[in-house]
Amino acid sequence: MGIIGLRAGGKPQPRPGRRQGRRLAASCAVLPLLATPAMAGSAFFIAEQPLGSALLDLARQSGRDVLFRPELVRGCRAGPLAGVTDFEVALGRLISGCHLRHRLGDGGAIELERASPTPAVAPAASQLPEVLIVKAPYHGVPPAEIAATALTDSLTAADLHNGADRTLAESLGRLAGVNVLVTSLQGDLGGIDRAARGEGQFAAVRGLDSAYAVTRLDGVSVAQSMPYSRAVQLSLLPPLAMDGVELTKTPDAHDDGDATAGQFDLRLASALEGGEHTRLLVQGNLDERSASLGRPSGGGLATVDIARQFGHDHSLGLAATGYYGRNRFASVEQSYQSTQFEYRLVDASGQTPAGMDPARNLLATSLNVQYSEGETRRWGGSLAGDWQPNDAFRAFAHVTVATADTDQEVYQMGFQGGRDPSFITRVALGNGLYENRSVKTQVHYWFETNPDTATLGTAQLGADWHTGALTLSPRLFYTWGENGRPQHIELSFWNPTGTTVNQGLSLGHQDGYPVVAGPSGALAMADGVESLPVSNRGQITSLSSRQDKLGGALDGKLAVTPDATLEAGVKITDSQRDSYRRDQEGQLVGGLGAVDAGTSVADLAAVGLRAGTLAAPLAGIYNFTFPLIDADRLAQLYRQRDGTATWTADAWNSNTLSGGERTVAAYAQARLTWDDLTLLPGFRAEFSDLTNRYWLSGNNGVPTGGVHYGWNESDSRFTALLPRVLARWQPDERSTYRAAVWTSQTAPSPYQLAGNATATQDSDGVVTITRGNPDLKAVDGLNFDLSGAWTWGGHTTGENGRLELALFHKRLKNYLYDAGGGLAVGSPTSDAQVRLSVPTNGGTARLTGAELSVDQGLAPVADTLRDFHLAGTLSWETTAVRLNSPDLNAVERVQYAPRWLAGVQLRYDRDALHLAVDYRWADDYVQSYGTAFVSGGGTTLAGSGLDTWVHPTRRLDISAGYDAGGGLAVRLTVRNLGDALAYRTSVGRHGDAVVQTIAAGRSYELSLQQEF
């Protein structure tokens, strides 16, 4: 908690002396603002805006110093002020409604405090901490970033509310070093169809996916409920749901040990911080691609935020927030059928000839043209109760919950020219080389739903108690999360003979998209899609993954001397995780399916399954006609007709995993201050015990041949001993330097420890068991950070600026890459009759990078640009990892780690008008590694040349806002103004034969906010 000082003078004033002043308030910042005082008798003009910004303007115009704690004004807004010439009258009007009062402090400064008659508890001499003196803040610098010992980046509520982002994950991409992922490798909850929603889903920090980051919501480390990793799906939260976000890149000993990449803190305002208010926001949005195709395209969002304070001293605060929103989306997808590509030229062993780039030697033997549409509904809210009867005690109870529910439909016109070895022939070229060619093409029409639900919630009780030099903070918390795919259903139309043409698939390119050039018979069959016969008459897949976590923590601080504070604490958590995936194609297990055998696409109308027709989703490139299907009716028919379908024990249990995780953590650290230097050495210890119960499929639960089919249990234990040292040096008012050396440990996911257990027997009777590995090691991180921040400014608005440069290096031992719904298996054991194939740790990963952030008013360029600010981030990173995989090169790039990330924003703020242009760009990066698989043609392909790369992405947004007065604000945003592709991948970094593409288009939002 700090003190923000807004003043006009050009030099900081020690309070009351340089060293003695540093012992006045803990972790606070005095921010002297360089400004020219208004002439005596001049009227003040202050636009409606957040109270903190309004006080900044008042300090500029009056030349008076104003000091306040940031939590006092968080969430408060000041009404427009004009024509007032008296400073105290102006100040009184600005702070009215926020239960604040002002008094004259030392040196004539005006100090704000809560309007409470309760006398403050005088701090003991040993409690007196430091005042940090930082000069000339640039526009929008969060004071916590300046005062913090750790390296942090943050987004304010205004940053989150004013952008064009759909999801919180997208908003995080505004921070240096954060790469936004539009999909994941999470099996049914990832892949190309998830990317078709065209919005950010996850955030990778400094080249490490979100499984290596900690996400805290309202101070609680949230449940990790994804089925195959420890990642947290940040797309379920809209940006408007948060009061702010802070990313800590150098955690101290107080923070969780698995924050290898960093720690996201998603903040909610205290019920005592923002004053009494009622805010209503209504937003409408439009998806352009949906509208252009004549599909449902509108949506919207409504939020309410109410805070009230009670008691004669306003010591009790209650706050409630709620939101509900709907977003439509539509996109054109282009993909390939899994495993359906070959090497074009091969040697006698079927591999790429020596000296040839495998990625440039690929032959795509399939093309899927897809159209996807759907709707995401997000709702949630929070309840907060805070009680602070005096300055020595505070208690609180907070509950927050967020849910996202998506309905999605995917239609596919598929051309398969490499479905099995009979589709491929190998032609000798006479020089020892051979050419693979497609000789048959099969046409498919396919429909699926891709629903998913995601829920994240926290509840906590806590208190802060100050007595003398001691502060105690007990906490009890509960957090839960659930990710699921409740009822995926699919239907396909094709026939092994009736929709097969005895000519090979030929592909060309048009405007960057692969297109079908032949055979003409296959194209004619696609044009006659209504006559295609049903194949899969209905298949339902359900997936659910949930984690519940209960725990408590006790933190303590002891001010030993004015320059030394000891901090220590303990945290205990106990969690339970349950997940399953069940898949059934009814017609194969005694059911009838949703429709009768022999049904064609044209027959669907007779049973109420047709929902219209979509023509040419990408006119001029993909002109196919897509018959639309009623998904709800399809599910209804399947349930009515498939009562006779049966489940085997393996089919029901094979992808079931449950277990618990218990963690005990303790830490201690010392905060030591010498003049301009703060040192924070600490140590953290964590002890974790994971138990898992899983099913080994292969014989329906009947043990035989020494193999224990059925239910099995495993246990894994991890110990983390984590020293951490952070330092901050502030030699003058304009410069701050930070350094950190810290360790971390990230445990494997329960799925990698025990998931997906199967046993298969070959023709020689050898049984190979593939399962998770309870003996996997945790990933140990050694991390180095060095950064500097510099501020500067002139005497007038628009000249202030700030620059921050950070350098980092990470060394991760026993690295585990993201294998998604698969297992990062190594070579199986060589036992004679029973072989074991389990995930194995990789070697060491090294990540080295630099991050640059800058914000500069443009007044130094020209006085006419005084109301413009230019801000940007630039990140560079190089990575190398030894995966110890026989399929890959000795050294690979780390997943999700672009070499470059860049963002730039030009904004204009004058009076009530706010305009901004945002541009973000991300370099290409590895999404998945080219581990061995068998192609449709029957050849084993593997190698780093077959890594899947995500191509560079870019996005241009514009926004305009106007404060109309009376608490009313209007905002218009355009997302993806340049209509850039949402997603494109290729097998091989520079390959162009085997690609996937998502074109999602633009969207528009218009919002109205009213505050009372």
N, C-alpha and C positions, 0 to 999 in steps of 0.2 A: 504494500500500500504506500503510495508516494504522495508528495505535495507538488502540484503543478504551479509554477510561478510565472505569471505573465507580466512583463515589465517593458518599459520603453527605453531605458538607458542602454548605452552601448557596452557597458562593462557590468559583470555580475557583482552584486553586493554581498560580501560575506555576512553570514547571519549566526551570531554576532561577531565572529572571528573565523578565519579560515579553518582552523582545526576544531575550535569549539562549535562552529556552525555545523560541522559534519556530524555532530552528536545530537541532533535535534529530532529527527524522525526517521524510522526504519525505511530502507529501500525507497528513498524519495528522490524526485528530480526537480531542480529549479530550472525553469526554461525561460531565460530572459529573451524577450522578443524585441528585435530592433525595429523601431517605428518612430514616426514623428508625431508628437502630441498635437491634438487639435488646438486651434486658436481659442483663447478664452471666449466663452460665450457662444462658441460654435455648437450647432446641433449635432447630436449623434445620429447616424443612420446605420441600422443593423438589420439585415434580412432575417427572416425566419429560418432557423437552423438548429442543430443540436446545441445545447447550452454551452458545452465546452468551447465550441467554435465561436459562439456569440460572445463569450467572455474574452476570447482571444481578440476579437474585433474591438470590443470595448477598451481593452488595454492598449491596443494600437492607437485608437482615436483619442483617448484621454491622457495617455502618458502616465497612468497610475499603475502600480504593481498590484496584481491580484493573485492570491495564493489559494489553492484548494486541492483537496484529495480527489483523484480521478473517480473513485467509486461514488462520490457524492453527486456527480453530474451525469453518470452513465444512464442513458435512456431518457434524460430530460431534454426537452426542447424549449427554446425561447421564441416567443412571438416576435413579430416585426416591431421595430422601434424606430420612430422618426420624429424629429422636431423637439426632442428633449435636450435641454442644455445642461441640466444639473446632473453631475456624475452619480450621486447617491440615489437620485430618483431613477436614473437609467438602470443602475445595478439592481435596485429593488424590483423594478418591473421584470427584468430578465430572470431573476431567481424566484419570482412569485410562483406558487404552485408546486415547488419542489421541496418545501419544508426546510429551507436553508436560511441562515442569517449571516450577516457580515459584521466584522469588527475591525478596528484599527490595530494592526500589529506593529512589530518592531520596525523602525525605519520608515514608518508611514505606509507600509504595505497593507492592502486590504486582504483579510483572511476570511474565507468562507468556512462555515461549520454547520452541522446539523442543528436544526432549531429544537433543541432539547434542554429543558430546565435542569436535567440531571447533571450534577457537577461531575466534571471529568476526573478520573482517577489519576492522580499525579504519578508519573512514572518514577520508579526508583532510579537512583543514579546509575546503576549498572544496566538499566534498560536503554540508556540514551544511544541510539544508533546514528547512522550517517545521513548527511544530505549530499546528494550528488549534484554538482553544478554543471549543467550542459547548456551550451549557448546556441541560439538561433535555430529552432526547430524548423524543418521544412513542412510544407502543407501536408497534414495528415499523418505525421509521425506519431505512432502510438507511444506514449511515454513509457510504457512497460518495456518496450524494446530497448530504449535508451538506458534505462536503469538496471536492466537485468544483467546478472553475471553470465548466464548462459546465452548462447547465440540463438535468437528467436526471430521468426518472421510472423507477421500477423495480418489479419483482415478484420477491419472494423465492421460494425453493423451496416454502416453506409456503403462500404465496399461490397458487401454481400447483397445488399438490397438494390444497388444501382446498376449492377451488371446485367448482361443478357444471358446468364447461365441458367440452365434448367435444374442442375443438380449441384449439391455441395462439392462433389468430386471435381466438377468443372471449375468451380470457384477457386479451389485449391491450386489449380494450374496457374493462377496469377502469381504464385510465390516462386521465388528462385529455386531451381533444382527439383521442381515437382512435375512429373510426367503423368498426364491424364490418360487412362486406359479406357477405351470404349467397350472392351470385352475382356474375358479372362479365359483360362484353360479349365474352368470348373465344370467340365462335363456338360450335363444338361443345363447348367446355369451359366454357360459361357458360349464361346464359339461365334460363328458368323451370324447366326440369327439374333443373338444378344446385341452384336454390333449394329444390326439393322435398325435398332432404336435410335441410333445417331446421337447418343448422349454419353457423357462421361460416367463410368461405373466405379472405377477404382483409381487410387492415386499411388504412384511409385515415387519414392523420395531418394534422391541421390543414387539412382540406378538400382534400387532394391524395391521389390514389390511390397504391397501393403502388409503381407504376412510378417515382414521384418519391422513394421512400425506399430506403435501402441496408439490406440484411439481412445480418448477419454471424453465422455459426455458429462458435462456438469461436474467434472472432477473425478468421475468413476471410470476406471478401465473397463470398457464395455465387453459384453459377451462376444465371442468369435464363433459365429454359427455357420460359416460356409462349410460344406460337407467335406472338402478335400484339402483345406488349408486353414491357416490362422488369419486369413484376410478378413477385413470388414468392408461390407458393401456400402460405400458412401453415397451411392446414387439414390438411396431410399429417402434421403433428406433433401428438401428444397432449401436453397440458400436463405430464404426469408424466415426459416424456422430458428436461425441462430442469432445470438446477440454479438457474436464475434468468434474468430478462430485464431488460435495461436499454434504455430509449429515450432517446437523446440528441437534444435538440431544437435545440441550438446547437453544431454540430460545429466543432472547431478545425482548424488547418491539417493536422494528422496524418490527419484523416478524409477519406474519399473525397469528391470534388468534386460527385458527383451526389446527395448527401443533402439535396436541397432541402426535403423534408418532414421529414426526420429520419433517424436511424439506429437500427435494432434490433440489439442485441447479445444473441444467444441463448447463454447461458453453460453450460459444462460444468465440473464441478469438477476441479481438478488431483488427480493421484494422491497428492500429498503433503499436501493441505490438510485432508482430512476424517478422518484417522486410519484405522486398520484397521477394517473393518466388513463385514458381510454383511446386506443388506436384501432381503427378499422381500415383494412385495405381490401380492395376488390380489383382483380386483374383479369383481363381477357386475353386469350392468345389464339393464334391462327397458324396452322401448319400449311405452308404453301404447296408442297407436293400433294398432300391429300386434297386440297382444294382444287388444284389443277386437274386432278383425275376424277373429280366429281364425288369424292368420298367424304365421309364426316371429317371435319377439319378443325372445328372450334373447341376451345377448352377455357379454363380459367382457374383462378385461385382466390380464396377468401381467407383472410386472417383476422384475428381479434386478439388484442393484448390489453389486459385490464390490470391495474395495480391500485391498491388502496392501502392506506396506513391508518393505524388506530392508536388510541391512547393520547393523553394530553401532551406527551413528548414524542408522539409518533414512533414509539419503540417497537410496535408490532406491524409487520407488513405482510400482506397477502397479495399474490399475483397469479394470474391465470392467462395462459395463451392457448390458442387453438388455430388450426388451419385445415383446409380441405382444398385439394386442387386436382384438376384433370388435364392431361396433356395428350393430344392426338399425335401420332407419327405415321409416316409412310415412307417407304424407301424402295429403291430398285437394288436388288442383290445380284451379283454375278459370282458364282463359285464353281468348284469342281467337285466331282464325287471322290470321297475319301479313297486314297490309294490308287486312283485311276490316272496314273502317269508313269511314263517309262523313260529310260534313256533312249534317245533317238539313234545314236551310233554306239555300237558296243563291240567289244572284242569277243574272243571265243568263250570267255567266262561270263559274258553277259554284263560286264561293267564298262564304265566310260573309259575310252582309250587313254593311255598315259599322256599327260600334258594338256588335256582338254578340261576346261572348266565344266564340272558336272551341271551347274545351274544353267549354263548356256547350251547344254546338250539334252535338255528335257523335251519330251513329247507329251503334250496334254492329250489324254484320250477320253476326256469328258468335258461337258460344259452344262452348267445348270443356270438357267435364267429364272430369277425369282422376284416375286413381288411380296412385300411384307407391309402389314398395317396393324395398328392397334392403339391401345389407350393405356396410359398409366395413371392411376389414382393414388395420390399421396395424402395422408391425413395424420394428424397427431396433435400433440400439445404438451403443456407442462403446468404443474401446480407448484407453487412455492410459498412457504411460510417461513418468515424470518423474524426473530425476536431479539432485540438488543436493548435491554433495560438500562445499560450503562456502558461505558467504554471498556469495562473489564470482562464483559460476558456477552456472548452471542450464541444463539441456538437456531437451528434451521431444520426444515423437513422439505425435501424436494422430490418430485416425481416427474418423469418425462417419458414419453413414448412416441415412436414414429413408425409408420407403416406405409409400405408401397405395395400396390396390387396391380399387376399388369396382365392385360389380355392381349394376345398377339396371334395373328394368323399369317401363315407363310404358304405361298403358292409357288410351285416349281414346274417349269418345263425343262425336262432333263434329256440330254443326249449322251448316251454312254457307249463309247467306242473301245472300252478296255475293261469290261466287266469281269471277265475271267480269261484264262489263257487261250480259249478258243477264239477270242476277239483279236488276238495279236499274232502276227507272223513275223518271222525274222528272215530277211532277205540278204544273201551273201553278196558283197560288193566286189569280190575278187581280189581284194588287197589285204585279206586277213581280218577285215572289219565287216560288220553286219548292220543292217538298218531295220529297226522295229517299225512296223506299220500296222495301223488299225485296218481290219478287214470286215468288221461288222459294226452296225450302229443300232442301238436299241433306244426307243423313245419312251419316256415315262412322263406321266402327269401325276403330281403328288401334292397333297395338302396336309398340313399339320397345324396344331395350335402350339404355342410356346408360352404358356402362362407362367407366372411366378409370383410369389409373395415374399415379402421381407419385413421383419419386425425387429425393432431395437428399442429397449427400454431400460430405464434406471430408476431406482428409488433409494433414497439415503436419508439418514438422520445424523446430525452432527452438532458439534459445539466447539467454540473457541473460548478458553478461559485464561485470563491473565491475572496473575497474582505476583506482585513484586517483580522479580527478574525472570519469572517462569511463565511460559505459555504452554498450555496443554490443549490438544485438538483431537478428541475421540470421534470416530466415524463408524457407522454401521451402514452397509450398502447391499443392494441386491440388483443384479442386472440380468437381463434375459435377451436372447436373440433367436430368431428363427428364419431360415431361408427354405423355400419349398417350391416345388413344381407340382401343384396339386392335381392336375388332371390333363396332362398332355395326351392328345389323341391324334392319330394320323390315318390317312386313307390314300391308297395309291392305285393308279390305273396303268397297266402295261401287261404284256404277255410275252413269254420267252420266244414264241414264234410269231404271233400275230402283230407285234409291234417292233419286230427286228427286221432290218434291211441288210442284205448281204453285200454291203459296201462299207468301206471304212469311213470313219468320221474325219472330216476335213475342217480345220478352223482357220479363220483369218482374223484381222483386226480392223476396227473402225472407231475412230476418235478415242483410242486408248482402251477400248473394250474388246475382248475376244468375241467373235461372232461365228456362227455355223455357216461355212461355205458349201458344205455338202455332207452326205449325198442328198440329192433332190428328193428322193423317196422319203427320207426321214423328215425333211422340211414339210413335205406334203402331209405326212402323218400328223405333224404338230399342228398344221393348219386345220386338220380334221379332228381336233382334240375331242369333240363331242362323241366320237365313235370308239374311243379307247376303252377297253374292258377293265373291270376292277381286278386288282390282284390282292393287295392287303385290304381286307374288308373292315378293318378297324383294329387299332392297337393302342392300348392305354398304358401310359407310364406315369407313376407317381413317385415323387421324391420329397423327403422332408429331412431337415437337419436342424437341430435345436441345441442350444447350450443355456443352462441356468447357472448363475454364479452368485454365491452368497459369501459375504466376508465382513471383516472389521479391521480398523486400523487405529493406532494411537500414535500421534506425533507430538513431539515436545521440543521447545526451544528454551535455552537458558542463556541469558545475557551475563556472561562471566565478568567482563569488563566492558567499558564503552567501545572497545575495538575488537572484541571477541565474543562470538555467540556460538554455543554448541547446539546442534540439532540432532535428534535421534528419533527413531520410531520403529514400529513393527506392524506388519500387515499379514493377515491370514485369510486365505480364500479357499473355498471348496466349491467345485463346479461339477455338473453332470452334463454329459453330451449324449444325445441319441440321434441316430440317423438311419435312414433306409432308402432304398430305391427298388421299386417293383415294376416289372414290365410284363405285359401279357398281350399276345396276339390271339384273340379269342378263337378264331377259326382253326388254330393249330392245337388247341387244348380242349376240344370238345364243345366249343361255342359256335354260334352261327355268324358272328360278326355283325356289323351294323346294317349291312345290305346283303342281298342274295348273290351267290355266284352268278356270273354272267351279266351283272349290271354294268351298264356303260355310263359315261359321264352324262349323256343325254337323258338317261333314265332317272337321274337324281331328283328331278323336279317332281316326279310322280310320288316320291316318298317324302316330299317337303324339305329336301336338302339343298336345293338351289337358292342362292341369294343374289343372283344377278350375274353380270359379266363385266370384266374389265378388259379394255382393248389398249394395246400398245403402251405399256407403262413407261417405256423410254422410246418415244416416237423417233423413227428414223434409224434406230439401232436395234431395239428389241420390239418388234411389231406383233408379237404373239398375242393371242386372245386367251385370257385366263377366266374360266368358269369359276364363279365364287360359290362357296359352300357355307351353309349355316352350321357353325361349330356347336352351338347349344343343341340343335336338333340331332346332330351326329352323335353327341355324347348320350343323349336320351335314347336313341335307337340302340346304341351299343349296350347300354345297361338293360334295356328291355329284352334283348334277344340273346344275351350272353350269360344267362343264369346257369347254363349247364357247363360253362368253362370251369376247369379245375386248376388247382395250384399244386405243384410238387413242393416238398420241403425245401429243396434247393432254390426253386424259383421264388418262394416266399421269403426266405431268410438270407439268400446268398450275398446281398449287399446291405446287410444290417450290421451296425456297429454301435456299441454303447460303452460308456465307461465314465470314470471320474478322474478329476485332476485336483490335487490338493497342493497348495503352495504356502510356505511360510517364508516371509522375508523380513529382514531387519537391516537397519542402516544407521550410520552415525557420520556426521560431518561437522566441520568447524568453519565458521565464516569469520575470517580474520581481515582486519583493515589497517593499512598503514598509509596515511595521507591519501595519495591518489591510487593506491593499489588495493584490490580486494582479492583474497585468495580463498578458495573453497575446496579443501581436500576432504575426501570422504571415502567410505567403504560400504558396500552393500553385499549382503549374502542372501541367496535364495535357495530353497530346497523344495523340489517338486517330486511328486509321486503320481504317476499315471497308470491307471488300470483300464484294460479294455476287454470287452467280450465280443467275439466275432464268430461268424459261421464259415466253416471250411466246406465248400460245395464240391460235388463230384460224385457222391454216392448217396444223396438224400439223407444224410445224417447217420448212416450206418457204418461204424468203424470196420475196416477190413484191410488186410495186407500190411499191418503196421501203421496205417494212416488213420489218424483220429478225425474222421469226417464228423461234421456237425459242429456243436458249440465248443469253442476254445477260449481260453483266457490268456492274457499276457500282462506283464508288469514292466514299467520303465521308470527309472529314477534319474534325476538330474540335479547336480549341485553347481551353483554359480557363485564364485567369489570374485567380486567386482570392485577393484579400486578405481576411483575417479578423482581427477583434480581439474578444477576450473579456475581461471584467473581473469580479472578485468583490470585494466590500467587506463586511467584517464588523466593524462598529463596536463591538459588544459580544457577550456570550456567547449572546444570545437572538435575534439578528437577522443575517441574511445577505442581501445584495443582489447581483444579477448583471445584467450588461448585455452585449449582443453585437451587433456589426454584422458581417455575413459575407455572402459571395457564394457562388454555386453554379452549376453547369451540368449539365443533364440532356440527353443526346443522344437523338434519335429512335430508336425501335426499328428493328431491321433490316427488319421487315415494312413499316413506313411508308416506309423508304428504297427498297425494291425489291420488295415483295410484290404478289401478286394481279395479275399483268400479263395483260391480255386486249386483244384488238383486235376490234372489231365494225364491220360495214359497213352503212350505211343504203341506202335505195332509190335515193338519188342518187349512190351510189358513194363517199360520204365515209366514211373510216375514222377511228374514234375509238379511240385507244389509252389505256386506263386502267391505270396502274401506279404503283408507289411513286416517290418523288421523292428522288434522291440529293443534291439541292441543298437539302433542308430544313435550316433552321438549328436549332441546339440552343436549348433553353430556358434563358435566363440569369436567375438569381435574385438579387435584392438583399433581404436579410433583416435585420430589426431585432427585438431581443428585450430586454425589461426585466422583471425579476422580483424578488420579495422573499419571504423565508421567515422566519417568526417562531415561536419555541417558548416554551412557558410550562409551569409545573408547580408543584405544591405539595409538601408533605412526606410525602405518603402515596400509595400506589398508587391509580390511577384519576383523578388530578387533572391529569396531564400532557396537553399538547395541542400541536398544530402546525398552522400555516396557511401556505399558499403561494399567491401571486397572480402570474400571468405575463401580460404583454401582448406581442403580437407583430404585426408587419406584414410582408407579403411582396409584392414587386413582381416579377412574372415576365414577362419580355420574350420575344416569339416563342412564345407559349403554344401547346401542342399538347394537344388534348383526347383522351380515350379513345374512339376510334372502333371498338374491338374488332376483329372480323373483317372490318370494312370499311375504307375509306380515307377520311380527312377531306379529300375532294377539293374543289377550288374550281371555278370556271368553266373549261371547256375552252378551249384556244387557238382562235383563229379562222382557222387555216390552211384553204385552200380544199379540199384533198383529204385531208389527214391532220391530225387534231386530237389534242391531248394533254390528258388529264385526270389530274391528279396531286394528291396532298395538298399543302396550303399551310399555312404557319404562320399562326396567329392574331396578334392584337395583344398588348396588355398585360393581364395578370390582376393584380388586387389583392385581397389577403386580409388582413383585420384581425380580431383576436380577443383574447379574454381567457380565462384558465383559472384556476380556483380549486380548490384541494385543501385539505381540512381533516380532522383526526382529533382527537377530544376524548374523554377519559375522562369519565364521567358522575358521578363522585363529587361535583363541585361542585353538582350538582342535588339529590342526596340521597345520604346515606351508604349506603343500601340498594342504590344503583346502582353501587357501587364497582367491581364486576367487569364493567361494561358499557362499551363504547366505541362511539362513533358516528363514522363516517368517510364522506366523500363527495367527489365531484368535480362541478364545474359548468363547462361550456365554452360560450362564445358566440362567434359568428363571422359576419362579413358579407363577402360576396365580390362581385366584379364583373369581367367579362372581355369583351374585344372579340374575337370569333371571326373577324371579317371575312368572314362568310358572307352571301351575298345572300338566303338563305332565312330568316335569323333576325334578331331585334332587334339594334340596334347594341351593346347591352350585355346580357349574359346572366349568370346565376348560374354559378359554377364547379361542375363535377360533384362529387358525393360530399361536399358541404359542408353539413351540417345547420346551421341557425342556432343550435340549442341541443343540447347533450348533457348528460346528468345521470346520476349514479350515487350510490347511498347504501347503506351497509352498517351494520347494527347487530349487534355481536358480543358474546358473553358468554364469558369465560374465567375459570374458577375451578378450581383444582387440576387434576384430570384431565379435566374436562368443557369442551367447546368447542361453542358454538352460534353460528350466523350466519344472518342474513336479508339477501339481496342483491336490490336492485332497480336496473334500468338502463332508461333511456329515451333514445331518439334522435328528433329532429325530422325532418320530411320533407326530402328533398333531390332534386336533379336527377340522374337516372341516365343519360339520353341525350337528345340534342337533336333537335328536330323538323325535321331536314333533309328535303329533298324526296323523295317517293316517289309512285308511282302506285297509287291504291287499287284494290281489286278491281273497283269500278264504272268504272274508267278515268279518274278525275280525279286531277290532280296536287295533292297536299296538302303544305303546308310551313308553318313558322312557329313562333315561340317558344311560342305557345299550345298547340302539340302536343308540347312536351317531355314525356318520360316521367318522372314523379315517383314516388319510393318514399315511401310513407306512413309516419307515425311508428310506431316499434316500441317494444315494452316487454317486459321479462322479469323475473319474480320467481323467485328460487331460495332454497332453504333447505338448510342443512347442519348436521349434528351429528357431533361426534367425541368419542371417549373413549380416554384413554391407560390401558389396563388394567394396566400394569406389566409388567416383564420384557421390555420392548422391543416389546410388542404394542399396536397402536393400531387402533381400529375407527372407520369413518366412513360415514355415510349422507347422501346428497344427493338432492334432488328438483329437477329442472330444469324451468323454465317451469311453476311451480305454478299460475299463473292461466290456463293454456291459451291464451295470447295467440297471435294469428296470427304465423307466422314471417316473412311477406312479403306485401306488397300494393302494387301499383303502379296508377297511372292515367295515361292520356294527358291531359295538362293537370293543373295542380296541384289544381284543385278540381273536376275532371271526375269523374263517377260512371258514365259510360256504357261506357267502354272500360277495363276493369280486369283485373288478374290477382291471384290470391289463393292463398296456401299456408297450409294448416292442418296443422301437424305434431304437435301434442299435447305431452304430458309424457313425461319419462323419469326413471328411478330408478337409483341406483347404491349398492351396498354394497361396501365394501372393507375388507380386513384387511391390516395391515402388520406384519411381524415383523422386528425387527432383532437381530442377534447380535453 
